[in-house]
Amino acid sequence: MIADAAMLAETAQSSESSEDHPTAEIAALLGVLATLFLDNVRNLDETVAKVTELVMQEGRPSRELIVTLQSFDRLKQEFEALSGALSRYAETTTTIPLFGEERTQLGRDVINAIWLADLKDRFHDRMDSSLPQAPSMALAEPDSSELEIDVIF
């Protein structure tokens, strides 16, 4: 998975055909962010491996320690998935219009390509809660005299 995300990040950063597109700078920034995510994932992976090695040298680790190390692995997977999503968005963001249904569909496709179901659900929840809500209009209660009027068309 890391190799796939790294390849996508490099592609997004080296996209020469779309340099004049209005979103080229955004695509480059997203590609760099994806690459930095991957760098951090590699560092996290190396650190967890060292901690695991140290813990195993001490004898049989406690259950809590094993669960904590598994949590680090889960975080690593989530960072890989987020990096891949950033890379995919960066790779295709310059090929579609700035606004409209194609842009919305790209966002949906990027989110749906996330391979961790829990992360995908959290992403959808955050997106849904950050979208502007239509203002609710308070309707005045009709007067009883208005209710009894017959309208003929």
Rosetta constraint file for C-alpha pairs under 8 A:
AtomPair CA 1 CA 5 HARMONIC 6.35 0.50
AtomPair CA 1 CA 80 HARMONIC 6.99 0.50
AtomPair CA 2 CA 6 HARMONIC 6.04 0.50
AtomPair CA 2 CA 38 HARMONIC 7.00 0.50
AtomPair CA 2 CA 80 HARMONIC 6.22 0.50
AtomPair CA 3 CA 7 HARMONIC 6.10 0.50
AtomPair CA 4 CA 8 HARMONIC 6.28 0.50
AtomPair CA 4 CA 84 HARMONIC 7.43 0.50
AtomPair CA 5 CA 9 HARMONIC 6.09 0.50
AtomPair CA 5 CA 34 HARMONIC 7.72 0.50
AtomPair CA 5 CA 38 HARMONIC 7.70 0.50
AtomPair CA 5 CA 80 HARMONIC 7.14 0.50
AtomPair CA 5 CA 83 HARMONIC 6.28 0.50
AtomPair CA 5 CA 84 HARMONIC 4.51 0.50
AtomPair CA 5 CA 87 HARMONIC 6.58 0.50
AtomPair CA 6 CA 10 HARMONIC 6.20 0.50
AtomPair CA 6 CA 34 HARMONIC 7.86 0.50
AtomPair CA 6 CA 35 HARMONIC 6.55 0.50
AtomPair CA 6 CA 38 HARMONIC 7.05 0.50
AtomPair CA 6 CA 84 HARMONIC 7.85 0.50
AtomPair CA 7 CA 11 HARMONIC 6.20 0.50
AtomPair CA 8 CA 12 HARMONIC 6.15 0.50
AtomPair CA 8 CA 84 HARMONIC 7.09 0.50
AtomPair CA 8 CA 87 HARMONIC 5.22 0.50
AtomPair CA 8 CA 88 HARMONIC 6.38 0.50
AtomPair CA 8 CA 91 HARMONIC 6.90 0.50
AtomPair CA 9 CA 13 HARMONIC 6.23 0.50
AtomPair CA 9 CA 31 HARMONIC 4.85 0.50
AtomPair CA 9 CA 32 HARMONIC 7.11 0.50
AtomPair CA 9 CA 34 HARMONIC 5.90 0.50
AtomPair CA 9 CA 35 HARMONIC 5.87 0.50
AtomPair CA 9 CA 84 HARMONIC 7.72 0.50
AtomPair CA 9 CA 86 HARMONIC 7.95 0.50
AtomPair CA 9 CA 87 HARMONIC 4.78 0.50
AtomPair CA 9 CA 88 HARMONIC 7.81 0.50
AtomPair CA 9 CA 90 HARMONIC 7.77 0.50
AtomPair CA 9 CA 91 HARMONIC 7.59 0.50
AtomPair CA 10 CA 14 HARMONIC 6.09 0.50
AtomPair CA 10 CA 31 HARMONIC 7.01 0.50
AtomPair CA 10 CA 35 HARMONIC 7.79 0.50
AtomPair CA 11 CA 15 HARMONIC 6.09 0.50
AtomPair CA 11 CA 91 HARMONIC 6.53 0.50
AtomPair CA 12 CA 27 HARMONIC 6.50 0.50
AtomPair CA 12 CA 28 HARMONIC 6.47 0.50
AtomPair CA 12 CA 30 HARMONIC 7.95 0.50
AtomPair CA 12 CA 31 HARMONIC 5.31 0.50
AtomPair CA 12 CA 87 HARMONIC 6.40 0.50
AtomPair CA 12 CA 88 HARMONIC 7.85 0.50
AtomPair CA 12 CA 90 HARMONIC 5.45 0.50
AtomPair CA 12 CA 91 HARMONIC 4.31 0.50
AtomPair CA 12 CA 92 HARMONIC 7.90 0.50
AtomPair CA 13 CA 27 HARMONIC 7.23 0.50
AtomPair CA 13 CA 28 HARMONIC 5.03 0.50
AtomPair CA 13 CA 31 HARMONIC 5.24 0.50
AtomPair CA 13 CA 32 HARMONIC 6.88 0.50
AtomPair CA 13 CA 91 HARMONIC 7.98 0.50
AtomPair CA 15 CA 19 HARMONIC 7.22 0.50
AtomPair CA 15 CA 91 HARMONIC 7.65 0.50
AtomPair CA 18 CA 24 HARMONIC 6.33 0.50
AtomPair CA 18 CA 94 HARMONIC 6.23 0.50
AtomPair CA 18 CA 95 HARMONIC 7.59 0.50
AtomPair CA 19 CA 24 HARMONIC 5.50 0.50
AtomPair CA 20 CA 24 HARMONIC 6.76 0.50
AtomPair CA 21 CA 94 HARMONIC 6.10 0.50
AtomPair CA 22 CA 94 HARMONIC 7.54 0.50
AtomPair CA 22 CA 98 HARMONIC 7.98 0.50
AtomPair CA 23 CA 27 HARMONIC 6.10 0.50
AtomPair CA 23 CA 93 HARMONIC 6.80 0.50
AtomPair CA 23 CA 94 HARMONIC 5.53 0.50
AtomPair CA 23 CA 98 HARMONIC 7.51 0.50
AtomPair CA 24 CA 28 HARMONIC 6.16 0.50
AtomPair CA 24 CA 93 HARMONIC 7.98 0.50
AtomPair CA 24 CA 94 HARMONIC 5.98 0.50
AtomPair CA 25 CA 29 HARMONIC 6.15 0.50
AtomPair CA 26 CA 30 HARMONIC 6.11 0.50
AtomPair CA 26 CA 90 HARMONIC 7.43 0.50
AtomPair CA 27 CA 31 HARMONIC 6.10 0.50
AtomPair CA 27 CA 89 HARMONIC 7.66 0.50
AtomPair CA 27 CA 90 HARMONIC 4.30 0.50
AtomPair CA 27 CA 91 HARMONIC 6.79 0.50
AtomPair CA 27 CA 93 HARMONIC 6.34 0.50
AtomPair CA 27 CA 94 HARMONIC 6.93 0.50
AtomPair CA 28 CA 32 HARMONIC 6.25 0.50
AtomPair CA 28 CA 90 HARMONIC 6.96 0.50
AtomPair CA 29 CA 33 HARMONIC 6.17 0.50
AtomPair CA 30 CA 34 HARMONIC 6.10 0.50
AtomPair CA 30 CA 86 HARMONIC 5.93 0.50
AtomPair CA 30 CA 87 HARMONIC 6.70 0.50
AtomPair CA 30 CA 89 HARMONIC 7.75 0.50
AtomPair CA 30 CA 90 HARMONIC 5.47 0.50
AtomPair CA 31 CA 35 HARMONIC 6.26 0.50
AtomPair CA 31 CA 86 HARMONIC 6.87 0.50
AtomPair CA 31 CA 87 HARMONIC 5.54 0.50
AtomPair CA 31 CA 90 HARMONIC 5.80 0.50
AtomPair CA 31 CA 91 HARMONIC 7.73 0.50
AtomPair CA 32 CA 36 HARMONIC 6.19 0.50
AtomPair CA 33 CA 37 HARMONIC 6.13 0.50
AtomPair CA 33 CA 83 HARMONIC 7.66 0.50
AtomPair CA 33 CA 86 HARMONIC 7.48 0.50
AtomPair CA 34 CA 38 HARMONIC 6.35 0.50
AtomPair CA 34 CA 82 HARMONIC 7.77 0.50
AtomPair CA 34 CA 83 HARMONIC 4.51 0.50
AtomPair CA 34 CA 84 HARMONIC 6.96 0.50
AtomPair CA 34 CA 86 HARMONIC 5.60 0.50
AtomPair CA 34 CA 87 HARMONIC 5.72 0.50
AtomPair CA 35 CA 39 HARMONIC 6.28 0.50
AtomPair CA 35 CA 83 HARMONIC 7.23 0.50
AtomPair CA 36 CA 40 HARMONIC 6.23 0.50
AtomPair CA 37 CA 41 HARMONIC 6.18 0.50
AtomPair CA 37 CA 79 HARMONIC 6.50 0.50
AtomPair CA 37 CA 80 HARMONIC 7.36 0.50
AtomPair CA 37 CA 82 HARMONIC 7.99 0.50
AtomPair CA 37 CA 83 HARMONIC 5.73 0.50
AtomPair CA 38 CA 42 HARMONIC 6.23 0.50
AtomPair CA 38 CA 79 HARMONIC 7.45 0.50
AtomPair CA 38 CA 80 HARMONIC 6.54 0.50
AtomPair CA 38 CA 83 HARMONIC 6.51 0.50
AtomPair CA 39 CA 43 HARMONIC 6.33 0.50
AtomPair CA 40 CA 44 HARMONIC 6.00 0.50
AtomPair CA 41 CA 45 HARMONIC 6.02 0.50
AtomPair CA 41 CA 76 HARMONIC 5.68 0.50
AtomPair CA 41 CA 79 HARMONIC 6.47 0.50
AtomPair CA 41 CA 80 HARMONIC 6.82 0.50
AtomPair CA 42 CA 46 HARMONIC 6.21 0.50
AtomPair CA 43 CA 47 HARMONIC 6.14 0.50
AtomPair CA 44 CA 48 HARMONIC 6.09 0.50
AtomPair CA 44 CA 72 HARMONIC 7.96 0.50
AtomPair CA 44 CA 76 HARMONIC 6.93 0.50
AtomPair CA 45 CA 49 HARMONIC 6.17 0.50
AtomPair CA 45 CA 73 HARMONIC 7.60 0.50
AtomPair CA 45 CA 76 HARMONIC 7.00 0.50
AtomPair CA 46 CA 50 HARMONIC 6.31 0.50
AtomPair CA 47 CA 51 HARMONIC 6.19 0.50
AtomPair CA 48 CA 52 HARMONIC 5.97 0.50
AtomPair CA 48 CA 69 HARMONIC 7.06 0.50
AtomPair CA 48 CA 72 HARMONIC 7.11 0.50
AtomPair CA 48 CA 73 HARMONIC 7.90 0.50
AtomPair CA 49 CA 53 HARMONIC 6.12 0.50
AtomPair CA 50 CA 54 HARMONIC 6.20 0.50
AtomPair CA 51 CA 55 HARMONIC 6.08 0.50
AtomPair CA 52 CA 56 HARMONIC 6.09 0.50
AtomPair CA 52 CA 69 HARMONIC 7.45 0.50
AtomPair CA 53 CA 57 HARMONIC 6.33 0.50
AtomPair CA 54 CA 58 HARMONIC 6.78 0.50
AtomPair CA 55 CA 59 HARMONIC 7.13 0.50
AtomPair CA 55 CA 60 HARMONIC 7.96 0.50
AtomPair CA 55 CA 61 HARMONIC 6.39 0.50
AtomPair CA 56 CA 60 HARMONIC 6.45 0.50
AtomPair CA 56 CA 61 HARMONIC 6.61 0.50
AtomPair CA 61 CA 65 HARMONIC 6.37 0.50
AtomPair CA 61 CA 66 HARMONIC 6.83 0.50
AtomPair CA 62 CA 66 HARMONIC 6.51 0.50
AtomPair CA 63 CA 67 HARMONIC 6.26 0.50
AtomPair CA 64 CA 68 HARMONIC 6.13 0.50
AtomPair CA 65 CA 69 HARMONIC 6.22 0.50
AtomPair CA 66 CA 70 HARMONIC 6.23 0.50
AtomPair CA 67 CA 71 HARMONIC 6.26 0.50
AtomPair CA 68 CA 72 HARMONIC 6.57 0.50
AtomPair CA 69 CA 73 HARMONIC 6.53 0.50
AtomPair CA 70 CA 74 HARMONIC 6.28 0.50
AtomPair CA 71 CA 75 HARMONIC 6.25 0.50
AtomPair CA 72 CA 76 HARMONIC 6.22 0.50
AtomPair CA 73 CA 77 HARMONIC 6.33 0.50
AtomPair CA 74 CA 78 HARMONIC 6.27 0.50
AtomPair CA 75 CA 79 HARMONIC 6.18 0.50
AtomPair CA 76 CA 80 HARMONIC 6.24 0.50
AtomPair CA 77 CA 81 HARMONIC 6.21 0.50
AtomPair CA 78 CA 82 HARMONIC 6.13 0.50
AtomPair CA 78 CA 116 HARMONIC 7.33 0.50
AtomPair CA 78 CA 119 HARMONIC 6.98 0.50
AtomPair CA 79 CA 83 HARMONIC 5.98 0.50
AtomPair CA 80 CA 84 HARMONIC 6.16 0.50
AtomPair CA 81 CA 85 HARMONIC 6.24 0.50
AtomPair CA 81 CA 114 HARMONIC 5.95 0.50
AtomPair CA 81 CA 115 HARMONIC 6.89 0.50
AtomPair CA 81 CA 116 HARMONIC 7.35 0.50
AtomPair CA 82 CA 86 HARMONIC 6.18 0.50
AtomPair CA 82 CA 114 HARMONIC 7.61 0.50
AtomPair CA 83 CA 87 HARMONIC 6.13 0.50
AtomPair CA 84 CA 88 HARMONIC 6.11 0.50
AtomPair CA 84 CA 114 HARMONIC 7.90 0.50
AtomPair CA 85 CA 89 HARMONIC 6.18 0.50
AtomPair CA 85 CA 110 HARMONIC 5.69 0.50
AtomPair CA 85 CA 111 HARMONIC 6.98 0.50
AtomPair CA 85 CA 113 HARMONIC 7.50 0.50
AtomPair CA 85 CA 114 HARMONIC 6.74 0.50
AtomPair CA 86 CA 90 HARMONIC 6.04 0.50
AtomPair CA 87 CA 91 HARMONIC 5.94 0.50
AtomPair CA 88 CA 92 HARMONIC 6.50 0.50
AtomPair CA 88 CA 110 HARMONIC 6.56 0.50
AtomPair CA 89 CA 93 HARMONIC 5.67 0.50
AtomPair CA 89 CA 106 HARMONIC 7.31 0.50
AtomPair CA 89 CA 107 HARMONIC 7.38 0.50
AtomPair CA 89 CA 110 HARMONIC 6.44 0.50
AtomPair CA 90 CA 94 HARMONIC 7.62 0.50
AtomPair CA 92 CA 96 HARMONIC 7.23 0.50
AtomPair CA 93 CA 103 HARMONIC 7.83 0.50
AtomPair CA 93 CA 106 HARMONIC 7.99 0.50
AtomPair CA 96 CA 102 HARMONIC 6.56 0.50
AtomPair CA 96 CA 103 HARMONIC 6.59 0.50
AtomPair CA 97 CA 102 HARMONIC 7.02 0.50
AtomPair CA 97 CA 103 HARMONIC 6.63 0.50
AtomPair CA 98 CA 103 HARMONIC 6.65 0.50
AtomPair CA 99 CA 103 HARMONIC 5.85 0.50
AtomPair CA 99 CA 104 HARMONIC 7.85 0.50
AtomPair CA 100 CA 104 HARMONIC 6.45 0.50
AtomPair CA 101 CA 105 HARMONIC 5.96 0.50
AtomPair CA 102 CA 106 HARMONIC 6.13 0.50
AtomPair CA 103 CA 107 HARMONIC 6.45 0.50
AtomPair CA 104 CA 108 HARMONIC 6.41 0.50
AtomPair CA 105 CA 109 HARMONIC 6.04 0.50
AtomPair CA 106 CA 110 HARMONIC 6.10 0.50
AtomPair CA 107 CA 111 HARMONIC 6.23 0.50
AtomPair CA 108 CA 112 HARMONIC 6.00 0.50
AtomPair CA 109 CA 113 HARMONIC 6.08 0.50
AtomPair CA 110 CA 114 HARMONIC 6.92 0.50
AtomPair CA 111 CA 120 HARMONIC 6.29 0.50
AtomPair CA 111 CA 123 HARMONIC 7.18 0.50
AtomPair CA 111 CA 124 HARMONIC 7.56 0.50
AtomPair CA 112 CA 120 HARMONIC 6.88 0.50
AtomPair CA 114 CA 119 HARMONIC 7.51 0.50
AtomPair CA 114 CA 120 HARMONIC 5.87 0.50
AtomPair CA 115 CA 120 HARMONIC 7.45 0.50
AtomPair CA 116 CA 120 HARMONIC 6.11 0.50
AtomPair CA 117 CA 121 HARMONIC 6.11 0.50
AtomPair CA 118 CA 122 HARMONIC 6.21 0.50
AtomPair CA 119 CA 123 HARMONIC 6.03 0.50
AtomPair CA 120 CA 124 HARMONIC 6.25 0.50
AtomPair CA 121 CA 125 HARMONIC 6.14 0.50
AtomPair CA 122 CA 126 HARMONIC 6.12 0.50
AtomPair CA 123 CA 127 HARMONIC 6.11 0.50
AtomPair CA 124 CA 128 HARMONIC 5.99 0.50
AtomPair CA 125 CA 129 HARMONIC 6.15 0.50
AtomPair CA 126 CA 130 HARMONIC 6.08 0.50
AtomPair CA 127 CA 131 HARMONIC 6.27 0.50
AtomPair CA 142 CA 146 HARMONIC 6.43 0.50
AtomPair CA 142 CA 147 HARMONIC 6.90 0.50
AtomPair CA 143 CA 147 HARMONIC 6.71 0.50
AtomPair CA 144 CA 148 HARMONIC 6.81 0.50
AtomPair CA 145 CA 149 HARMONIC 7.08 0.50
